[in-house]
């Protein structure tokens, strides 16, 4: 199953199967329970992960222990690639948002493989570019959108991530606590609760324990401007 999982990764999907098989030979499976730390900020970047199952939060902590979630990654996405490329320590902490299975590949194995596959190097630049664009968009949202707008936009973004696991015709269920959701937009849980209740009163979402069910994406999109 290793090669099919690797082929889901955007930077690897266009790589010839023979090259993927060579990379798969260096991969090792790891499993994490919800809440497990996959790696801490400032840990050595000795390997990177390809997410096979589950969701991972990429988190930064303040000196006071407060946190902000800068990304939530799902199956087919990579975490830890920055350290693999520059050899520097981890730039953020990765936490399993639910039960997670990853494939890990060591830095030396990956760099050796990359040097033999120039096409993969070009594709890797695309992934790094997307990450930078995501960071720019996050900064723009904080600067220009009010809290309900940021919340609506984040719910739509998360709905796209969770849609892959949703049966056709069924509303998407975003499986995050309100505290975790608040962390993704840099506000308090109380603020998120206030506006989720407003969205619920409008019939845009339904609130369940640890889940937000998105009922009206179009209304949320109008709110996110």
Secondary structure, DSSP 8 states (H G I E B T S, - for coil): -HHHHHHTSTTTTTS-HHHHHHHHTT-EEEEE-TT-EEE-TTS---EEEEEEES-EEEEEE-TTS-EEEEEEE-TT-EESHHHHHH----SSEEEESS-EEEEEEEHHHHHHHHHT-HHHHHHHHHHHHHHHHHHHHHHHHHHH--HHHHHHHHHHHHHHHHGGGS-TTS-EEE---HHHHHHHHTS-HHHHHHHHHHHHHTTSEEEETTEEEE--HHHHHHHT-
